[in-house]
């Protein structure tokens, strides 16, 4: 799917495939293990209702990609959106992948470490080069899924209606639950996948995060051309 210009004749607030933009555009990138696919789920806040999340495209990247190859496959999707999206990346299983992503996408990368606990507010500054860091937030898997479920229940999510979006919903419906003292635990059955569903939840987390405008500001600042210092000489005043 290519990002398209605004066309009032086809724009519909409930169909993100007709939206001219997201504010900002984001790509949630779940990083699969050896037997799983990595993903690129594209969306962001609605251009007319900031509280509404739109999910416009769900992509499963080819299997067997690692490191720079995987980042390059993600960049292909990013180019469909003017190479301008925030990259919300799962760094839970491969911390070094942050360096590869930063090399490919620069300060547009926001890391997520999905663990047993965490509210998605605390973060670490992970060094990826001599002069650059990636912010990596920690969030509990159950907390992440429940945030997305809450937005769905409130009617604040719009998704394209296609086979990939239906697959994401089936993955979420198939999750098993286990009640513990710490709360509900969501489990993926053996042989099943939850990559697309988790990616949708990652997108919802990022779209509603209070640091969102700061992430956008950092990315925009990096794109601005640096002003060249001008050294005045006496000749300029004669």
DOMI-460138 format. One record per residue (C-alpha): residue number from 1; residue in three letters; x, y, z. Coordinates in Angstrom, 1 decimal. Layout:
! residues N
(pt NUM; ALA; (X; Y; Z))
...
END
This chain:
! residues 238
(pt 1; UNK; (0.0; 0.0; 0.0))
(pt 2; UNK; (1.4; 3.4; -1.0))
(pt 3; UNK; (0.8; 6.5; 1.1))
(pt 4; UNK; (-1.8; 8.6; -0.8))
(pt 5; UNK; (-2.8; 12.2; -1.2))
(pt 6; UNK; (-5.9; 13.6; 0.4))
(pt 7; UNK; (-9.0; 12.9; -1.7))
(pt 8; UNK; (-12.2; 14.2; -0.1))
(pt 9; UNK; (-14.2; 12.1; -2.4))
(pt 10; UNK; (-13.0; 8.8; -0.8))
(pt 11; UNK; (-11.9; 9.9; 2.7))
(pt 12; UNK; (-13.7; 8.0; 5.4))
(pt 13; UNK; (-12.9; 8.5; 9.1))
(pt 14; UNK; (-13.5; 4.8; 9.8))
(pt 15; UNK; (-11.2; 3.5; 7.0))
(pt 16; UNK; (-7.5; 4.3; 7.6))
(pt 17; UNK; (-6.8; 3.2; 4.0))
(pt 18; UNK; (-8.4; 6.4; 2.9))
(pt 19; UNK; (-6.6; 8.7; 5.3))
(pt 20; UNK; (-4.0; 11.1; 3.7))
(pt 21; UNK; (-1.7; 10.8; 6.7))
(pt 22; UNK; (-1.1; 9.8; 10.3))
(pt 23; UNK; (0.0; 12.3; 12.9))
(pt 24; UNK; (2.6; 11.0; 13.1))
(pt 25; UNK; (3.1; 7.9; 10.9))
(pt 26; UNK; (4.5; 4.9; 12.9))
(pt 27; UNK; (5.6; 1.4; 12.1))
(pt 28; UNK; (5.5; -1.2; 14.9))
(pt 29; UNK; (8.2; -3.8; 14.3))
(pt 30; UNK; (7.9; -7.1; 16.2))
(pt 31; UNK; (11.1; -9.0; 15.9))
(pt 32; UNK; (10.5; -12.7; 15.4))
(pt 33; UNK; (12.7; -15.4; 16.7))
(pt 34; UNK; (14.1; -18.1; 14.3))
(pt 35; UNK; (10.7; -19.8; 13.7))
(pt 36; UNK; (8.6; -16.6; 13.7))
(pt 37; UNK; (8.2; -13.8; 11.2))
(pt 38; UNK; (9.1; -10.3; 12.0))
(pt 39; UNK; (6.4; -7.7; 11.2))
(pt 40; UNK; (5.8; -4.1; 10.1))
(pt 41; UNK; (2.4; -2.8; 11.1))
(pt 42; UNK; (1.8; 0.7; 9.9))
(pt 43; UNK; (-0.5; 3.3; 11.3))
(pt 44; UNK; (-0.9; 6.2; 13.8))
(pt 45; UNK; (-3.2; 8.8; 15.2))
(pt 46; UNK; (-6.0; 10.0; 12.9))
(pt 47; UNK; (-5.5; 13.3; 11.1))
(pt 48; UNK; (-8.9; 14.5; 12.3))
(pt 49; UNK; (-9.3; 12.7; 15.7))
(pt 50; UNK; (-6.0; 12.5; 17.5))
(pt 51; UNK; (-7.4; 10.0; 20.0))
(pt 52; UNK; (-8.3; 7.5; 17.3))
(pt 53; UNK; (-5.6; 5.0; 16.2))
(pt 54; UNK; (-5.6; 3.9; 12.6))
(pt 55; UNK; (-3.9; 0.7; 11.4))
(pt 56; UNK; (-3.5; 0.8; 7.6))
(pt 57; UNK; (-1.1; -2.0; 6.7))
(pt 58; UNK; (0.1; -5.2; 8.3))
(pt 59; UNK; (3.1; -6.9; 6.8))
(pt 60; UNK; (4.9; -10.1; 7.7))
(pt 61; UNK; (8.5; -9.8; 6.7))
(pt 62; UNK; (10.2; -12.8; 5.0))
(pt 63; UNK; (11.5; -15.5; 7.4))
(pt 64; UNK; (15.2; -16.0; 7.9))
(pt 65; UNK; (16.2; -12.4; 8.0))
(pt 66; UNK; (18.5; -11.1; 10.6))
(pt 67; UNK; (20.3; -7.8; 11.4))
(pt 68; UNK; (20.8; -5.5; 8.5))
(pt 69; UNK; (18.8; -7.7; 6.1))
(pt 70; UNK; (15.8; -7.5; 8.4))
(pt 71; UNK; (16.2; -3.7; 8.8))
(pt 72; UNK; (16.5; -3.3; 5.0))
(pt 73; UNK; (13.2; -5.2; 4.6))
(pt 74; UNK; (11.6; -2.9; 7.1))
(pt 75; UNK; (13.0; 0.1; 5.2))
(pt 76; UNK; (11.1; -1.0; 2.1))
(pt 77; UNK; (7.8; -0.6; 3.9))
(pt 78; UNK; (9.0; 2.7; 5.4))
(pt 79; UNK; (9.7; 4.1; 1.9))
(pt 80; UNK; (6.0; 3.7; 1.1))
(pt 81; UNK; (5.4; 6.3; 3.8))
(pt 82; UNK; (8.0; 8.8; 2.7))
(pt 83; UNK; (10.7; 7.3; 5.0))
(pt 84; UNK; (9.2; 9.4; 7.7))
(pt 85; UNK; (7.7; 7.0; 10.2))
(pt 86; UNK; (8.6; 6.5; 13.8))
(pt 87; UNK; (9.9; 2.9; 14.2))
(pt 88; UNK; (8.6; 1.3; 17.3))
(pt 89; UNK; (10.8; -1.8; 17.6))
(pt 90; UNK; (10.7; -4.8; 19.9))
(pt 91; UNK; (14.2; -5.2; 21.3))
(pt 92; UNK; (13.3; -7.8; 23.9))
(pt 93; UNK; (15.3; -10.7; 22.3))
(pt 94; UNK; (18.1; -8.9; 20.5))
(pt 95; UNK; (19.5; -5.8; 22.3))
(pt 96; UNK; (22.2; -5.3; 19.6))
(pt 97; UNK; (19.5; -4.9; 17.0))
(pt 98; UNK; (19.1; -1.3; 18.2))
(pt 99; UNK; (22.4; -0.4; 16.7))
(pt 100; UNK; (21.4; -1.8; 13.3))
(pt 101; UNK; (18.0; 0.0; 13.4))
(pt 102; UNK; (19.6; 3.3; 14.4))
(pt 103; UNK; (22.1; 3.0; 11.5))
(pt 104; UNK; (19.2; 2.5; 9.1))
(pt 105; UNK; (16.6; 4.9; 10.5))
(pt 106; UNK; (18.5; 7.3; 12.8))
(pt 107; UNK; (16.7; 8.9; 15.7))
(pt 108; UNK; (13.3; 7.7; 14.5))
(pt 109; UNK; (13.8; 4.5; 16.4))
(pt 110; UNK; (12.0; 3.9; 19.7))
(pt 111; UNK; (12.8; 0.7; 21.5))
(pt 112; UNK; (10.4; -1.5; 23.5))
(pt 113; UNK; (11.4; -4.3; 25.9))
(pt 114; UNK; (8.4; -6.5; 26.5))
(pt 115; UNK; (8.8; -8.4; 29.8))
(pt 116; UNK; (6.7; -9.7; 32.7))
(pt 117; UNK; (6.1; -6.3; 34.2))
(pt 118; UNK; (6.3; -2.6; 33.6))
(pt 119; UNK; (3.9; 0.2; 32.6))
(pt 120; UNK; (5.7; 1.4; 29.5))
(pt 121; UNK; (6.8; 4.7; 31.1))
(pt 122; UNK; (10.3; 4.0; 32.4))
(pt 123; UNK; (13.1; 3.8; 29.9))
(pt 124; UNK; (16.8; 3.5; 29.5))
(pt 125; UNK; (19.1; 5.4; 27.1))
(pt 126; UNK; (20.8; 2.6; 25.2))
(pt 127; UNK; (24.1; 3.7; 23.6))
(pt 128; UNK; (24.2; 2.8; 19.9))
(pt 129; UNK; (27.1; 4.8; 18.7))
(pt 130; UNK; (29.6; 7.3; 20.2))
(pt 131; UNK; (27.1; 10.2; 19.9))
(pt 132; UNK; (23.7; 8.5; 19.8))
(pt 133; UNK; (21.3; 6.7; 22.1))
(pt 134; UNK; (18.0; 4.9; 21.5))
(pt 135; UNK; (15.3; 5.2; 24.2))
(pt 136; UNK; (14.1; 1.7; 25.2))
(pt 137; UNK; (10.9; 1.5; 27.3))
(pt 138; UNK; (10.0; -1.5; 29.4))
(pt 139; UNK; (6.4; -2.8; 29.5))
(pt 140; UNK; (4.7; -5.9; 30.7))
(pt 141; UNK; (3.3; -8.1; 28.0))
(pt 142; UNK; (-0.1; -8.3; 29.8))
(pt 143; UNK; (-0.1; -4.6; 30.3))
(pt 144; UNK; (0.6; -4.0; 26.6))
(pt 145; UNK; (-2.2; -6.3; 25.5))
(pt 146; UNK; (-4.7; -4.8; 27.9))
(pt 147; UNK; (-3.9; -1.3; 26.7))
(pt 148; UNK; (-4.8; -2.3; 23.2))
(pt 149; UNK; (-8.0; -4.2; 24.4))
(pt 150; UNK; (-9.1; -1.0; 26.3))
(pt 151; UNK; (-8.7; 1.1; 23.2))
(pt 152; UNK; (-10.7; -1.5; 21.2))
(pt 153; UNK; (-13.5; -1.6; 23.7))
(pt 154; UNK; (-13.7; 2.2; 23.7))
(pt 155; UNK; (-14.0; 2.3; 19.9))
(pt 156; UNK; (-10.8; 4.1; 19.4))
(pt 157; UNK; (-9.2; 1.8; 16.9))
(pt 158; UNK; (-9.8; 1.7; 13.1))
(pt 159; UNK; (-8.3; -1.1; 11.0))
(pt 160; UNK; (-8.3; -1.9; 7.3))
(pt 161; UNK; (-10.4; -4.9; 6.5))
(pt 162; UNK; (-8.1; -7.3; 4.8))
(pt 163; UNK; (-6.8; -10.9; 5.4))
(pt 164; UNK; (-3.8; -9.6; 7.4))
(pt 165; UNK; (-5.9; -7.6; 9.8))
(pt 166; UNK; (-8.2; -10.5; 10.3))
(pt 167; UNK; (-5.2; -12.7; 11.0))
(pt 168; UNK; (-4.1; -10.3; 13.7))
(pt 169; UNK; (-7.5; -10.5; 15.4))
(pt 170; UNK; (-7.5; -14.2; 15.2))
(pt 171; UNK; (-4.1; -14.3; 16.9))
(pt 172; UNK; (-5.4; -12.1; 19.7))
(pt 173; UNK; (-8.6; -14.2; 20.1))
(pt 174; UNK; (-6.5; -17.4; 20.3))
(pt 175; UNK; (-4.4; -16.2; 23.2))
(pt 176; UNK; (-4.9; -18.2; 26.3))
(pt 177; UNK; (-5.2; -16.6; 29.7))
(pt 178; UNK; (-4.0; -17.6; 33.2))
(pt 179; UNK; (-5.0; -15.9; 36.4))
(pt 180; UNK; (-2.2; -15.2; 38.9))
(pt 181; UNK; (-1.8; -13.1; 41.9))
(pt 182; UNK; (0.0; -10.5; 39.8))
(pt 183; UNK; (-2.9; -10.4; 37.3))
(pt 184; UNK; (-3.9; -12.0; 34.0))
(pt 185; UNK; (-1.2; -13.7; 31.9))
(pt 186; UNK; (-1.7; -14.0; 28.2))
(pt 187; UNK; (-0.1; -17.0; 26.6))
(pt 188; UNK; (0.4; -18.0; 22.9))
(pt 189; UNK; (-0.4; -21.7; 22.4))
(pt 190; UNK; (2.4; -23.9; 21.1))
(pt 191; UNK; (2.8; -23.7; 17.4))
(pt 192; UNK; (0.7; -20.5; 17.2))
(pt 193; UNK; (1.9; -17.0; 16.5))
(pt 194; UNK; (1.0; -13.6; 18.0))
(pt 195; UNK; (3.4; -11.3; 16.0))
(pt 196; UNK; (0.7; -9.3; 14.2))
(pt 197; UNK; (-1.5; -8.9; 17.3))
(pt 198; UNK; (1.5; -7.8; 19.4))
(pt 199; UNK; (2.5; -5.3; 16.8))
(pt 200; UNK; (-1.0; -3.8; 16.8))
(pt 201; UNK; (-0.7; -3.5; 20.6))
(pt 202; UNK; (2.7; -1.9; 20.3))
(pt 203; UNK; (1.3; 0.7; 17.8))
(pt 204; UNK; (-1.6; 1.5; 20.2))
(pt 205; UNK; (0.9; 1.9; 23.1))
(pt 206; UNK; (3.1; 4.3; 21.1))
(pt 207; UNK; (0.1; 6.4; 19.7))
(pt 208; UNK; (-1.1; 7.1; 23.2))
(pt 209; UNK; (2.2; 7.6; 24.9))
(pt 210; UNK; (2.8; 11.0; 26.6))
(pt 211; UNK; (6.3; 11.1; 25.2))
(pt 212; UNK; (5.1; 10.9; 21.6))
(pt 213; UNK; (5.6; 14.6; 20.7))
(pt 214; UNK; (9.1; 14.4; 22.1))
(pt 215; UNK; (9.9; 11.5; 19.9))
(pt 216; UNK; (8.6; 13.4; 16.9))
(pt 217; UNK; (10.5; 16.5; 17.9))
(pt 218; UNK; (13.8; 14.6; 18.1))
(pt 219; UNK; (13.3; 13.0; 14.7))
(pt 220; UNK; (12.4; 16.3; 13.1))
(pt 221; UNK; (15.3; 18.1; 14.6))
(pt 222; UNK; (17.7; 15.5; 13.2))
(pt 223; UNK; (16.2; 16.1; 9.7))
(pt 224; UNK; (16.8; 19.8; 9.8))
(pt 225; UNK; (19.9; 21.0; 7.9))
(pt 226; UNK; (22.5; 22.4; 10.2))
(pt 227; UNK; (23.2; 26.1; 9.9))
(pt 228; UNK; (26.7; 26.8; 8.7))
(pt 229; UNK; (28.4; 29.2; 11.0))
(pt 230; UNK; (29.3; 32.5; 9.2))
(pt 231; UNK; (32.5; 34.2; 10.1))
(pt 232; UNK; (32.3; 37.9; 9.5))
(pt 233; UNK; (35.4; 39.7; 8.3))
(pt 234; UNK; (36.2; 43.4; 8.1))
(pt 235; UNK; (35.6; 43.2; 4.3))
(pt 236; UNK; (31.9; 42.7; 4.9))
(pt 237; UNK; (31.6; 46.1; 6.4))
(pt 238; UNK; (33.4; 48.1; 3.6))
END
